[in-house]
Structures are given as C-alpha cells and as structure tokens.
Amino acid sequence: MDVGGASLPETLEQFVSHRLGQELEGEHYLPADADFFRAIVSGVVGRQIEIDPLIDQALTADWPLGRLDKTLCAILRAGTFELCFRADIPARVAIVEYVDVARAFFSGDEPKLVNAVLDRLAHARRRSEFEAEPEK
C-alpha cells in the first residue's frame, strides 16, 4: 500500500488472490491463512496512528521510523500490531516470525533491527511473558 498507493481492499485482494500460496516471477509463495493475513494488515492500518509512535520509541533517535525502508516499516508495524493488540499470539513467537520475514527480504542488519525493536516492545508491553518462572 505504501509503495503502490493501492487501497486496503485492493491490497488484500491482490495478496490473497495472487501471492499467498501462488507462484510469482519464478518464486513460490507458501500458503498462508488468508483470514489471519487480512486481520493483521487491517489491524495495522486501523491502528497505525498508535503503532508508529511505539516503533519510534523503540528505535534509536538517529534512525526514526520515517528513515527506514518501506518494507522494513511494514514488517515492524505488523510485528508491533501482534505484540500490542493480539495477546493470543505469544510474544516470542511473533518476534521469531517477523525476524524470519525480515530475513526473507533483507540480507544485512535489518533482521537484527527487527529483533531488537520487537524485543524492546515485547518486554515493555508483555513483561509477564518474559519474567523468569520461580524456582521449584
């Protein structure tokens, strides 16, 4: 949506119909839960005004969200949405999944950035998931 300027419904339809589980330009995309994909993307769009400041706070001052690659921003927004608004998804699972998504798009330090930002957010928003279990 950020790159092509398409609407939310157009973007969702294009991904569900032509990417999820499909072959595109010689690349085979793995099947995915279309309803879950729609929920995440719609949730990010609906809460972006809340999500972006959270990401900015987790980034260093010299690298604000607006300075990042659009794909990297989308990954961080989706991961932040899951961490902040989808308590049914364990924080550690969300972090690992979005680091893997970043690795699919980037070969440099971007996956490390995704890990660091989402880890900071998870520890701040879901502290109880990271507290050590009492020793028996």
A tleap script that builds the chain and sets N, CA, C and O, in Angstrom:
source leaprc.protein.ff14SB
mol = sequence {
  NMET ASP VAL GLY GLY ALA SER LEU PRO GLU
  THR LEU GLU GLN PHE VAL SER HIE ARG LEU
  GLY GLN GLU LEU GLU GLY GLU HIE TYR LEU
  PRO ALA ASP ALA ASP PHE PHE ARG ALA ILE
  VAL SER GLY VAL VAL GLY ARG GLN ILE GLU
  ILE ASP PRO LEU ILE ASP GLN ALA LEU THR
  ALA ASP TRP PRO LEU GLY ARG LEU ASP LYS
  THR LEU CYS ALA ILE LEU ARG ALA GLY THR
  PHE GLU LEU CYS PHE ARG ALA ASP ILE PRO
  ALA ARG VAL ALA ILE VAL GLU TYR VAL ASP
  VAL ALA ARG ALA PHE PHE SER GLY ASP GLU
  PRO LYS LEU VAL ASN ALA VAL LEU ASP ARG
  LEU ALA HIE ALA ARG ARG ARG SER GLU PHE
  GLU ALA GLU PRO GLU CLYS
}
set mol.1.N position { 0.828 -1.189 0.000 }
set mol.1.CA position { 0.000 0.000 0.000 }
set mol.1.C position { 0.869 1.247 0.000 }
set mol.1.O position { 0.588 2.203 -0.723 }
set mol.2.N position { 1.942 1.242 0.822 }
set mol.2.CA position { 2.835 2.404 0.874 }
set mol.2.C position { 3.570 2.606 -0.439 }
set mol.2.O position { 3.785 3.742 -0.862 }
set mol.3.N position { 3.952 1.528 -1.080 }
set mol.3.CA position { 4.733 1.634 -2.308 }
set mol.3.C position { 3.845 1.899 -3.520 }
set mol.3.O position { 4.125 2.794 -4.319 }
set mol.4.N position { 2.767 1.114 -3.654 }
set mol.4.CA position { 1.935 1.207 -4.850 }
set mol.4.C position { 0.763 2.145 -4.750 }
set mol.4.O position { 0.145 2.472 -5.763 }
set mol.5.N position { 0.439 2.592 -3.539 }
set mol.5.CA position { -0.673 3.511 -3.368 }
set mol.5.C position { -2.045 2.864 -3.487 }
set mol.5.O position { -3.046 3.563 -3.646 }
set mol.6.N position { -2.106 1.527 -3.412 }
set mol.6.CA position { -3.390 0.837 -3.514 }
set mol.6.C position { -4.163 0.960 -2.198 }
set mol.6.O position { -3.581 1.209 -1.143 }
set mol.7.N position { -5.468 0.785 -2.280 }
set mol.7.CA position { -6.309 0.826 -1.083 }
set mol.7.C position { -6.138 -0.475 -0.293 }
set mol.7.O position { -5.562 -1.446 -0.782 }
set mol.8.N position { -6.651 -0.467 0.930 }
set mol.8.CA position { -6.600 -1.669 1.756 }
set mol.8.C position { -7.323 -2.840 1.081 }
set mol.8.O position { -6.734 -3.915 0.970 }
set mol.9.N position { -8.569 -2.683 0.626 }
set mol.9.CA position { -9.239 -3.821 -0.025 }
set mol.9.C position { -8.496 -4.326 -1.267 }
set mol.9.O position { -8.406 -5.534 -1.490 }
set mol.10.N position { -7.969 -3.406 -2.070 }
set mol.10.CA position { -7.221 -3.812 -3.271 }
set mol.10.C position { -5.964 -4.589 -2.887 }
set mol.10.O position { -5.645 -5.605 -3.506 }
set mol.11.N position { -5.260 -4.119 -1.878 }
set mol.11.CA position { -4.031 -4.774 -1.440 }
set mol.11.C position { -4.323 -6.165 -0.903 }
set mol.11.O position { -3.635 -7.125 -1.251 }
set mol.12.N position { -5.339 -6.277 -0.058 }
set mol.12.CA position { -5.695 -7.586 0.497 }
set mol.12.C position { -6.081 -8.558 -0.609 }
set mol.12.O position { -5.629 -9.702 -0.616 }
set mol.13.N position { -6.904 -8.116 -1.533 }
set mol.13.CA position { -7.339 -8.975 -2.626 }
set mol.13.C position { -6.161 -9.420 -3.492 }
set mol.13.O position { -6.080 -10.582 -3.891 }
set mol.14.N position { -5.254 -8.491 -3.780 }
set mol.14.CA position { -4.102 -8.820 -4.617 }
set mol.14.C position { -3.225 -9.869 -3.943 }
set mol.14.O position { -2.779 -10.809 -4.600 }
set mol.15.N position { -2.974 -9.726 -2.659 }
set mol.15.CA position { -2.131 -10.691 -1.954 }
set mol.15.C position { -2.828 -12.042 -1.819 }
set mol.15.O position { -2.212 -13.079 -2.066 }
set mol.16.N position { -4.085 -12.043 -1.436 }
set mol.16.CA position { -4.801 -13.303 -1.233 }
set mol.16.C position { -4.954 -14.044 -2.561 }
set mol.16.O position { -4.783 -15.262 -2.610 }
set mol.17.N position { -5.270 -13.332 -3.625 }
set mol.17.CA position { -5.521 -13.970 -4.925 }
set mol.17.C position { -4.252 -14.322 -5.697 }
set mol.17.O position { -4.216 -15.324 -6.412 }
set mol.18.N position { -3.220 -13.508 -5.557 }
set mol.18.CA position { -2.074 -13.668 -6.448 }
set mol.18.C position { -0.736 -13.958 -5.772 }
set mol.18.O position { 0.259 -14.170 -6.464 }
set mol.19.N position { -0.684 -13.973 -4.453 }
set mol.19.CA position { 0.594 -14.200 -3.792 }
set mol.19.C position { 0.560 -15.368 -2.812 }
set mol.19.O position { 1.387 -16.275 -2.907 }
set mol.20.N position { -0.370 -15.361 -1.885 }
set mol.20.CA position { -0.401 -16.397 -0.859 }
set mol.20.C position { -0.589 -17.771 -1.502 }
set mol.20.O position { -1.634 -18.051 -2.090 }
set mol.21.N position { 0.431 -18.625 -1.387 }
set mol.21.CA position { 0.374 -19.966 -1.953 }
set mol.21.C position { 0.521 -20.023 -3.466 }
set mol.21.O position { 0.297 -21.077 -4.060 }
set mol.22.N position { 0.889 -18.928 -4.098 }
set mol.22.CA position { 0.999 -18.866 -5.553 }
set mol.22.C position { 2.454 -18.763 -6.004 }
set mol.22.O position { 3.357 -18.574 -5.190 }
set mol.23.N position { 2.663 -18.890 -7.309 }
set mol.23.CA position { 3.982 -18.667 -7.887 }
set mol.23.C position { 3.941 -17.323 -8.609 }
set mol.23.O position { 3.007 -17.037 -9.358 }
set mol.24.N position { 4.964 -16.504 -8.374 }
set mol.24.CA position { 5.027 -15.184 -8.971 }
set mol.24.C position { 6.468 -14.914 -9.358 }
set mol.24.O position { 7.359 -14.938 -8.509 }
set mol.25.N position { 6.697 -14.658 -10.640 }
set mol.25.CA position { 8.031 -14.356 -11.152 }
set mol.25.C position { 9.053 -15.411 -10.730 }
set mol.25.O position { 10.169 -15.091 -10.321 }
set mol.26.N position { 8.642 -16.681 -10.838 }
set mol.26.CA position { 9.546 -17.779 -10.522 }
set mol.26.C position { 9.698 -18.093 -9.050 }
set mol.26.O position { 10.383 -19.051 -8.693 }
set mol.27.N position { 9.079 -17.310 -8.192 }
set mol.27.CA position { 9.136 -17.537 -6.743 }
set mol.27.C position { 7.817 -18.171 -6.303 }
set mol.27.O position { 6.738 -17.716 -6.683 }
set mol.28.N position { 7.920 -19.224 -5.499 }
set mol.28.CA position { 6.712 -19.857 -4.982 }
set mol.28.C position { 6.474 -19.377 -3.558 }
set mol.28.O position { 7.303 -19.582 -2.673 }
set mol.29.N position { 5.330 -18.736 -3.352 }
set mol.29.CA position { 4.958 -18.245 -2.032 }
set mol.29.C position { 4.256 -19.364 -1.268 }
set mol.29.O position { 3.420 -20.076 -1.823 }
set mol.30.N position { 4.598 -19.509 -0.012 }
set mol.30.CA position { 3.989 -20.539 0.813 }
set mol.30.C position { 2.519 -20.211 1.073 }
set mol.30.O position { 2.138 -19.041 1.125 }
set mol.31.N position { 1.701 -21.241 1.234 }
set mol.31.CA position { 0.314 -20.987 1.591 }
set mol.31.C position { 0.248 -20.285 2.955 }
set mol.31.O position { 1.117 -20.473 3.807 }
set mol.32.N position { -0.769 -19.498 3.137 }
set mol.32.CA position { -0.938 -18.778 4.397 }
set mol.32.C position { -2.420 -18.675 4.713 }
set mol.32.O position { -3.267 -18.817 3.830 }
set mol.33.N position { -2.717 -18.432 5.954 }
set mol.33.CA position { -4.093 -18.260 6.408 }
set mol.33.C position { -4.563 -16.872 5.963 }
set mol.33.O position { -4.163 -15.860 6.540 }
set mol.34.N position { -5.406 -16.832 4.943 }
set mol.34.CA position { -5.849 -15.560 4.367 }
set mol.34.C position { -6.601 -14.707 5.383 }
set mol.34.O position { -6.444 -13.486 5.395 }
set mol.35.N position { -7.415 -15.329 6.235 }
set mol.35.CA position { -8.157 -14.554 7.230 }
set mol.35.C position { -7.215 -13.916 8.247 }
set mol.35.O position { -7.408 -12.767 8.646 }
set mol.36.N position { -6.204 -14.660 8.658 }
set mol.36.CA position { -5.221 -14.118 9.597 }
set mol.36.C position { -4.448 -12.967 8.941 }
set mol.36.O position { -4.216 -11.932 9.566 }
set mol.37.N position { -4.054 -13.158 7.681 }
set mol.37.CA position { -3.354 -12.107 6.934 }
set mol.37.C position { -4.209 -10.839 6.872 }
set mol.37.O position { -3.718 -9.738 7.120 }
set mol.38.N position { -5.490 -11.006 6.539 }
set mol.38.CA position { -6.394 -9.852 6.473 }
set mol.38.C position { -6.505 -9.158 7.831 }
set mol.38.O position { -6.511 -7.930 7.910 }
set mol.39.N position { -6.593 -9.957 8.900 }
set mol.39.CA position { -6.723 -9.383 10.247 }
set mol.39.C position { -5.490 -8.574 10.631 }
set mol.39.O position { -5.611 -7.498 11.217 }
set mol.40.N position { -4.316 -9.081 10.307 }
set mol.40.CA position { -3.077 -8.367 10.653 }
set mol.40.C position { -2.971 -7.081 9.839 }
set mol.40.O position { -2.751 -6.008 10.401 }
set mol.41.N position { -3.124 -7.179 8.530 }
set mol.41.CA position { -2.982 -5.990 7.680 }
set mol.41.C position { -4.052 -4.953 8.019 }
set mol.41.O position { -3.747 -3.766 8.127 }
set mol.42.N position { -5.275 -5.381 8.184 }
set mol.42.CA position { -6.353 -4.445 8.545 }
set mol.42.C position { -6.099 -3.832 9.919 }
set mol.42.O position { -6.351 -2.645 10.128 }
set mol.43.N position { -5.604 -4.633 10.848 }
set mol.43.CA position { -5.294 -4.128 12.178 }
set mol.43.C position { -4.197 -3.087 12.161 }
set mol.43.O position { -4.270 -2.083 12.869 }
set mol.44.N position { -3.175 -3.328 11.349 }
set mol.44.CA position { -2.084 -2.351 11.232 }
set mol.44.C position { -2.622 -1.040 10.671 }
set mol.44.O position { -2.316 0.031 11.195 }
set mol.45.N position { -3.407 -1.116 9.626 }
set mol.45.CA position { -3.957 0.098 9.018 }
set mol.45.C position { -4.855 0.828 10.018 }
set mol.45.O position { -4.782 2.050 10.143 }
set mol.46.N position { -5.683 0.096 10.713 }
set mol.46.CA position { -6.613 0.709 11.658 }
set mol.46.C position { -5.956 1.310 12.889 }
set mol.46.O position { -6.511 2.212 13.516 }
set mol.47.N position { -4.788 0.817 13.234 }
set mol.47.CA position { -4.119 1.289 14.456 }
set mol.47.C position { -2.753 1.921 14.192 }
set mol.47.O position { -1.965 2.104 15.120 }
set mol.48.N position { -2.473 2.251 12.949 }
set mol.48.CA position { -1.158 2.789 12.604 }
set mol.48.C position { -0.807 4.054 13.389 }
set mol.48.O position { 0.357 4.280 13.720 }
set mol.49.N position { -1.807 4.867 13.681 }
set mol.49.CA position { -1.561 6.088 14.448 }
set mol.49.C position { -1.071 5.774 15.866 }
set mol.49.O position { -0.385 6.591 16.481 }
set mol.50.N position { -1.420 4.602 16.379 }
set mol.50.CA position { -0.931 4.162 17.688 }
set mol.50.C position { 0.393 3.401 17.561 }
set mol.50.O position { 1.261 3.499 18.429 }
set mol.51.N position { 0.534 2.652 16.482 }
set mol.51.CA position { 1.688 1.772 16.278 }
set mol.51.C position { 2.966 2.546 15.984 }
set mol.51.O position { 4.010 2.259 16.570 }
set mol.52.N position { 2.898 3.519 15.085 }
set mol.52.CA position { 4.114 4.230 14.667 }
set mol.52.C position { 4.864 4.889 15.826 }
set mol.52.O position { 6.088 4.772 15.880 }
set mol.53.N position { 4.189 5.579 16.760 }
set mol.53.CA position { 4.941 6.152 17.885 }
set mol.53.C position { 5.609 5.091 18.759 }
set mol.53.O position { 6.684 5.331 19.308 }
set mol.54.N position { 4.984 3.929 18.893 }
set mol.54.CA position { 5.592 2.849 19.670 }
set mol.54.C position { 6.889 2.378 19.019 }
set mol.54.O position { 7.885 2.135 19.700 }
set mol.55.N position { 6.865 2.253 17.710 }
set mol.55.CA position { 8.074 1.845 16.988 }
set mol.55.C position { 9.138 2.925 17.113 }
set mol.55.O position { 10.301 2.629 17.388 }
set mol.56.N position { 8.742 4.175 16.912 }
set mol.56.CA position { 9.699 5.286 17.029 }
set mol.56.C position { 10.385 5.288 18.394 }
set mol.56.O position { 11.590 5.526 18.481 }
set mol.57.N position { 9.632 5.027 19.451 }
set mol.57.CA position { 10.206 4.999 20.800 }
set mol.57.C position { 11.197 3.855 20.964 }
set mol.57.O position { 12.148 3.968 21.737 }
set mol.58.N position { 10.986 2.755 20.248 }
set mol.58.CA position { 11.868 1.591 20.355 }
set mol.58.C position { 13.100 1.707 19.468 }
set mol.58.O position { 14.067 0.967 19.647 }
set mol.59.N position { 13.070 2.627 18.517 }
set mol.59.CA position { 14.218 2.867 17.644 }
set mol.59.C position { 15.182 3.859 18.298 }
set mol.59.O position { 14.820 4.564 19.240 }
set mol.60.N position { 16.389 3.902 17.792 }
set mol.60.CA position { 17.329 4.913 18.283 }
set mol.60.C position { 16.961 6.257 17.678 }
set mol.60.O position { 16.343 6.322 16.615 }
set mol.61.N position { 17.341 7.321 18.356 }
set mol.61.CA position { 16.971 8.676 17.933 }
set mol.61.C position { 17.472 9.011 16.528 }
set mol.61.O position { 16.829 9.775 15.808 }
set mol.62.N position { 18.616 8.445 16.133 }
set mol.62.CA position { 19.175 8.759 14.821 }
set mol.62.C position { 18.560 7.936 13.684 }
set mol.62.O position { 18.867 8.171 12.515 }
set mol.63.N position { 17.691 6.972 14.020 }
set mol.63.CA position { 17.010 6.175 12.991 }
set mol.63.C position { 15.514 6.144 13.252 }
set mol.63.O position { 14.989 5.103 13.647 }
set mol.64.N position { 14.808 7.255 13.044 }
set mol.64.CA position { 13.348 7.253 13.242 }
set mol.64.C position { 12.662 6.408 12.165 }
set mol.64.O position { 13.255 6.094 11.133 }
set mol.65.N position { 11.440 6.058 12.416 }
set mol.65.CA position { 10.669 5.209 11.511 }
set mol.65.C position { 10.652 5.752 10.083 }
set mol.65.O position { 10.777 4.981 9.131 }
set mol.66.N position { 10.503 7.045 9.925 }
set mol.66.CA position { 10.442 7.647 8.596 }
set mol.66.C position { 11.701 7.482 7.775 }
set mol.66.O position { 11.678 7.685 6.561 }
set mol.67.N position { 12.787 7.123 8.406 }
set mol.67.CA position { 14.063 6.956 7.707 }
set mol.67.C position { 14.255 5.520 7.206 }
set mol.67.O position { 15.168 5.254 6.425 }
set mol.68.N position { 13.412 4.611 7.645 }
set mol.68.CA position { 13.567 3.199 7.302 }
set mol.68.C position { 12.922 2.857 5.962 }
set mol.68.O position { 12.004 3.538 5.505 }
set mol.69.N position { 13.416 1.800 5.350 }
set mol.69.CA position { 12.854 1.241 4.128 }
set mol.69.C position { 11.373 0.905 4.346 }
set mol.69.O position { 10.995 0.469 5.433 }
set mol.70.N position { 10.548 1.101 3.338 }
set mol.70.CA position { 9.105 0.887 3.471 }
set mol.70.C position { 8.755 -0.564 3.818 }
set mol.70.O position { 7.826 -0.813 4.586 }
set mol.71.N position { 9.488 -1.505 3.257 }
set mol.71.CA position { 9.233 -2.908 3.588 }
set mol.71.C position { 9.586 -3.182 5.040 }
set mol.71.O position { 8.860 -3.894 5.734 }
set mol.72.N position { 10.686 -2.627 5.500 }
set mol.72.CA position { 11.090 -2.789 6.895 }
set mol.72.C position { 10.053 -2.152 7.825 }
set mol.72.O position { 9.738 -2.713 8.874 }
set mol.73.N position { 9.528 -1.000 7.451 }
set mol.73.CA position { 8.460 -0.354 8.240 }
set mol.73.C position { 7.235 -1.254 8.321 }
set mol.73.O position { 6.634 -1.394 9.387 }
set mol.74.N position { 6.862 -1.862 7.201 }
set mol.74.CA position { 5.688 -2.734 7.192 }
set mol.74.C position { 5.886 -3.939 8.111 }
set mol.74.O position { 4.960 -4.342 8.816 }
set mol.75.N position { 7.077 -4.507 8.104 }
set mol.75.CA position { 7.382 -5.646 8.979 }
set mol.75.C position { 7.289 -5.220 10.435 }
set mol.75.O position { 6.684 -5.919 11.248 }
set mol.76.N position { 7.878 -4.087 10.770 }
set mol.76.CA position { 7.833 -3.601 12.149 }
set mol.76.C position { 6.407 -3.267 12.579 }
set mol.76.O position { 6.023 -3.537 13.717 }
set mol.77.N position { 5.633 -2.692 11.691 }
set mol.77.CA position { 4.248 -2.349 12.029 }
set mol.77.C position { 3.427 -3.611 12.304 }
set mol.77.O position { 2.671 -3.662 13.274 }
set mol.78.N position { 3.573 -4.620 11.459 }
set mol.78.CA position { 2.820 -5.854 11.656 }
set mol.78.C position { 3.242 -6.548 12.952 }
set mol.78.O position { 2.397 -7.014 13.716 }
set mol.79.N position { 4.547 -6.613 13.193 }
set mol.79.CA position { 5.023 -7.220 14.432 }
set mol.79.C position { 4.555 -6.458 15.659 }
set mol.79.O position { 4.175 -7.063 16.662 }
set mol.80.N position { 4.580 -5.151 15.587 }
set mol.80.CA position { 4.117 -4.323 16.699 }
set mol.80.C position { 2.623 -4.514 16.928 }
set mol.80.O position { 2.175 -4.583 18.073 }
set mol.81.N position { 1.852 -4.599 15.852 }
set mol.81.CA position { 0.423 -4.845 15.991 }
set mol.81.C position { 0.185 -6.153 16.742 }
set mol.81.O position { -0.620 -6.197 17.673 }
set mol.82.N position { 0.880 -7.214 16.344 }
set mol.82.CA position { 0.685 -8.501 17.015 }
set mol.82.C position { 1.068 -8.418 18.487 }
set mol.82.O position { 0.355 -8.934 19.347 }
set mol.83.N position { 2.194 -7.770 18.777 }
set mol.83.CA position { 2.646 -7.684 20.164 }
set mol.83.C position { 1.711 -6.851 21.038 }
set mol.83.O position { 1.505 -7.164 22.211 }
set mol.84.N position { 1.161 -5.818 20.478 }
set mol.84.CA position { 0.350 -4.896 21.278 }
set mol.84.C position { -1.145 -5.201 21.277 }
set mol.84.O position { -1.846 -4.857 22.228 }
set mol.85.N position { -1.632 -5.835 20.235 }
set mol.85.CA position { -3.082 -5.990 20.102 }
set mol.85.C position { -3.551 -7.422 19.863 }
set mol.85.O position { -4.745 -7.653 19.670 }
set mol.86.N position { -2.643 -8.374 19.872 }
set mol.86.CA position { -3.009 -9.780 19.684 }
set mol.86.C position { -2.382 -10.616 20.800 }
set mol.86.O position { -1.391 -11.317 20.591 }
set mol.87.N position { -2.973 -10.526 21.972 }
set mol.87.CA position { -2.458 -11.259 23.137 }
set mol.87.C position { -2.554 -12.772 22.948 }
set mol.87.O position { -1.919 -13.525 23.687 }
set mol.88.N position { -3.333 -13.224 21.976 }
set mol.88.CA position { -3.446 -14.651 21.709 }
set mol.88.C position { -2.199 -15.227 21.034 }
set mol.88.O position { -2.049 -16.446 20.941 }
set mol.89.N position { -1.321 -14.366 20.572 }
set mol.89.CA position { -0.087 -14.803 19.924 }
set mol.89.C position { 1.062 -14.558 20.899 }
set mol.89.O position { 1.312 -13.412 21.273 }
set mol.90.N position { 1.768 -15.615 21.319 }
set mol.90.CA position { 2.881 -15.418 22.256 }
set mol.90.C position { 3.928 -14.454 21.691 }
set mol.90.O position { 4.259 -14.506 20.507 }
set mol.91.N position { 4.432 -13.594 22.540 }
set mol.91.CA position { 5.390 -12.569 22.112 }
set mol.91.C position { 6.604 -13.178 21.430 }
set mol.91.O position { 7.023 -12.708 20.372 }
set mol.92.N position { 7.170 -14.215 22.025 }
set mol.92.CA position { 8.368 -14.833 21.442 }
set mol.92.C position { 8.095 -15.385 20.039 }
set mol.92.O position { 8.949 -15.309 19.155 }
set mol.93.N position { 6.909 -15.933 19.851 }
set mol.93.CA position { 6.531 -16.462 18.540 }
set mol.93.C position { 6.450 -15.324 17.523 }
set mol.93.O position { 6.972 -15.439 16.414 }
set mol.94.N position { 5.800 -14.235 17.899 }
set mol.94.CA position { 5.679 -13.090 16.987 }
set mol.94.C position { 7.057 -12.558 16.606 }
set mol.94.O position { 7.305 -12.272 15.435 }
set mol.95.N position { 7.947 -12.425 17.573 }
set mol.95.CA position { 9.281 -11.902 17.290 }
set mol.95.C position { 10.012 -12.802 16.302 }
set mol.95.O position { 10.555 -12.322 15.307 }
set mol.96.N position { 10.028 -14.092 16.569 }
set mol.96.CA position { 10.727 -15.040 15.683 }
set mol.96.C position { 10.147 -14.997 14.279 }
set mol.96.O position { 10.890 -14.994 13.297 }
set mol.97.N position { 8.829 -14.964 14.179 }
set mol.97.CA position { 8.197 -14.947 12.857 }
set mol.97.C position { 8.567 -13.697 12.061 }
set mol.97.O position { 8.852 -13.785 10.866 }
set mol.98.N position { 8.564 -12.540 12.711 }
set mol.98.CA position { 8.874 -11.310 11.979 }
set mol.98.C position { 10.360 -11.164 11.675 }
set mol.98.O position { 10.724 -10.531 10.684 }
set mol.99.N position { 11.208 -11.730 12.494 }
set mol.99.CA position { 12.637 -11.778 12.151 }
set mol.99.C position { 12.810 -12.647 10.909 }
set mol.99.O position { 13.586 -12.303 10.017 }
set mol.100.N position { 12.096 -13.770 10.842 }
set mol.100.CA position { 12.162 -14.624 9.654 }
set mol.100.C position { 11.635 -13.897 8.410 }
set mol.100.O position { 12.193 -14.043 7.322 }
set mol.101.N position { 10.574 -13.125 8.572 }
set mol.101.CA position { 10.058 -12.341 7.441 }
set mol.101.C position { 11.127 -11.346 6.986 }
set mol.101.O position { 11.357 -11.185 5.787 }
set mol.102.N position { 11.772 -10.686 7.930 }
set mol.102.CA position { 12.826 -9.725 7.576 }
set mol.102.C position { 13.964 -10.423 6.838 }
set mol.102.O position { 14.520 -9.863 5.894 }
set mol.103.N position { 14.314 -11.628 7.252 }
set mol.103.CA position { 15.385 -12.384 6.571 }
set mol.103.C position { 14.997 -12.725 5.128 }
set mol.103.O position { 15.862 -12.843 4.260 }
set mol.104.N position { 13.712 -12.879 4.882 }
set mol.104.CA position { 13.257 -13.182 3.522 }
set mol.104.C position { 13.446 -11.988 2.588 }
set mol.104.O position { 13.564 -12.163 1.375 }
set mol.105.N position { 13.475 -10.785 3.142 }
set mol.105.CA position { 13.598 -9.580 2.334 }
set mol.105.C position { 14.980 -8.930 2.396 }
set mol.105.O position { 15.376 -8.231 1.464 }
set mol.106.N position { 15.707 -9.153 3.472 }
set mol.106.CA position { 16.959 -8.431 3.695 }
set mol.106.C position { 18.080 -9.393 4.092 }
set mol.106.O position { 17.851 -10.375 4.798 }
set mol.107.N position { 19.293 -9.092 3.625 }
set mol.107.CA position { 20.451 -9.926 3.974 }
set mol.107.C position { 21.431 -9.194 4.886 }
set mol.107.O position { 22.447 -9.766 5.281 }
set mol.108.N position { 21.146 -7.952 5.222 }
set mol.108.CA position { 22.039 -7.165 6.071 }
set mol.108.C position { 21.626 -7.212 7.528 }
set mol.108.O position { 21.257 -8.264 8.050 }
set mol.109.N position { 21.691 -6.066 8.173 }
set mol.109.CA position { 21.393 -5.958 9.598 }
set mol.109.C position { 19.911 -5.767 9.916 }
set mol.109.O position { 19.532 -5.703 11.085 }
set mol.110.N position { 19.081 -5.676 8.897 }
set mol.110.CA position { 17.662 -5.415 9.126 }
set mol.110.C position { 16.983 -6.461 10.029 }
set mol.110.O position { 16.212 -6.078 10.908 }
set mol.111.N position { 17.242 -7.769 9.842 }
set mol.111.CA position { 16.621 -8.730 10.767 }
set mol.111.C position { 17.022 -8.498 12.225 }
set mol.111.O position { 16.217 -8.707 13.132 }
set mol.112.N position { 18.260 -8.067 12.449 }
set mol.112.CA position { 18.700 -7.749 13.814 }
set mol.112.C position { 17.931 -6.548 14.358 }
set mol.112.O position { 17.574 -6.516 15.536 }
set mol.113.N position { 17.678 -5.565 13.501 }
set mol.113.CA position { 16.905 -4.398 13.905 }
set mol.113.C position { 15.478 -4.814 14.269 }
set mol.113.O position { 14.945 -4.376 15.289 }
set mol.114.N position { 14.868 -5.644 13.449 }
set mol.114.CA position { 13.514 -6.125 13.732 }
set mol.114.C position { 13.503 -6.848 15.077 }
set mol.114.O position { 12.613 -6.622 15.897 }
set mol.115.N position { 14.473 -7.704 15.303 }
set mol.115.CA position { 14.560 -8.424 16.571 }
set mol.115.C position { 14.686 -7.450 17.739 }
set mol.115.O position { 13.976 -7.586 18.735 }
set mol.116.N position { 15.574 -6.477 17.628 }
set mol.116.CA position { 15.806 -5.530 18.724 }
set mol.116.C position { 14.566 -4.698 19.027 }
set mol.116.O position { 14.190 -4.545 20.189 }
set mol.117.N position { 13.934 -4.165 17.997 }
set mol.117.CA position { 12.757 -3.312 18.191 }
set mol.117.C position { 11.600 -4.113 18.785 }
set mol.117.O position { 10.980 -3.687 19.759 }
set mol.118.N position { 11.314 -5.267 18.200 }
set mol.118.CA position { 10.190 -6.061 18.701 }
set mol.118.C position { 10.476 -6.613 20.096 }
set mol.118.O position { 9.559 -6.729 20.909 }
set mol.119.N position { 11.715 -6.949 20.384 }
set mol.119.CA position { 12.077 -7.416 21.713 }
set mol.119.C position { 11.862 -6.314 22.753 }
set mol.119.O position { 11.328 -6.575 23.832 }
set mol.120.N position { 12.275 -5.081 22.431 }
set mol.120.CA position { 12.052 -3.953 23.344 }
set mol.120.C position { 10.563 -3.743 23.602 }
set mol.120.O position { 10.133 -3.567 24.741 }
set mol.121.N position { 9.793 -3.765 22.528 }
set mol.121.CA position { 8.347 -3.584 22.665 }
set mol.121.C position { 7.714 -4.713 23.472 }
set mol.121.O position { 6.865 -4.471 24.330 }
set mol.122.N position { 8.125 -5.931 23.199 }
set mol.122.CA position { 7.550 -7.078 23.906 }
set mol.122.C position { 7.860 -7.026 25.395 }
set mol.122.O position { 6.994 -7.300 26.226 }
set mol.123.N position { 9.090 -6.676 25.730 }
set mol.123.CA position { 9.446 -6.591 27.145 }
set mol.123.C position { 8.687 -5.462 27.846 }
set mol.123.O position { 8.376 -5.567 29.033 }
set mol.124.N position { 8.391 -4.396 27.124 }
set mol.124.CA position { 7.644 -3.282 27.713 }
set mol.124.C position { 6.154 -3.579 27.796 }
set mol.124.O position { 5.506 -3.229 28.783 }
set mol.125.N position { 5.606 -4.219 26.774 }
set mol.125.CA position { 4.153 -4.423 26.703 }
set mol.125.C position { 3.689 -5.751 27.284 }
set mol.125.O position { 2.540 -5.882 27.707 }
set mol.126.N position { 4.588 -6.740 27.305 }
set mol.126.CA position { 4.201 -8.077 27.766 }
set mol.126.C position { 5.234 -8.626 28.751 }
set mol.126.O position { 5.701 -9.759 28.636 }
set mol.127.N position { 5.558 -7.808 29.683 }
set mol.127.CA position { 6.599 -8.132 30.658 }
set mol.127.C position { 6.396 -9.510 31.295 }
set mol.127.O position { 7.363 -10.242 31.506 }
set mol.128.N position { 5.171 -9.859 31.594 }
set mol.128.CA position { 4.902 -11.122 32.294 }
set mol.128.C position { 5.355 -12.348 31.481 }
set mol.128.O position { 5.691 -13.379 32.064 }
set mol.129.N position { 5.366 -12.248 30.160 }
set mol.129.CA position { 5.802 -13.368 29.337 }
set mol.129.C position { 7.306 -13.598 29.421 }
set mol.129.O position { 7.796 -14.652 29.017 }
set mol.130.N position { 8.037 -12.623 29.941 }
set mol.130.CA position { 9.494 -12.723 29.984 }
set mol.130.C position { 10.044 -12.870 31.401 }
set mol.130.O position { 11.246 -13.052 31.596 }
set mol.131.N position { 9.162 -12.790 32.372 }
set mol.131.CA position { 9.620 -12.953 33.747 }
set mol.131.C position { 9.972 -14.400 33.980 }
set mol.131.O position { 9.276 -15.306 33.521 }
set mol.132.N position { 11.055 -14.609 34.695 }
set mol.132.CA position { 11.517 -15.971 34.973 }
set mol.132.C position { 10.510 -16.690 35.854 }
set mol.132.O position { 9.911 -16.097 36.752 }
set mol.133.N position { 10.334 -17.969 35.585 }
set mol.133.CA position { 9.462 -18.770 36.433 }
set mol.133.C position { 10.141 -18.984 37.764 }
set mol.133.O position { 11.362 -19.132 37.809 }
set mol.134.N position { 9.394 -19.005 38.844 }
set mol.134.CA position { 10.007 -19.235 40.155 }
set mol.134.C position { 10.644 -20.617 40.206 }
set mol.134.O position { 10.131 -21.587 39.647 }
set mol.135.N position { 11.772 -20.672 40.890 }
set mol.135.CA position { 12.469 -21.960 41.022 }
set mol.135.C position { 11.682 -22.849 41.959 }
set mol.135.O position { 11.078 -22.393 42.930 }
set mol.136.N position { 11.705 -24.137 41.639 }
set mol.136.CA position { 10.955 -25.117 42.432 }
set mol.136.C position { 11.839 -25.773 43.461 }
set mol.136.O position { 11.377 -26.626 44.219 }
savepdb mol mol.pdb
quit
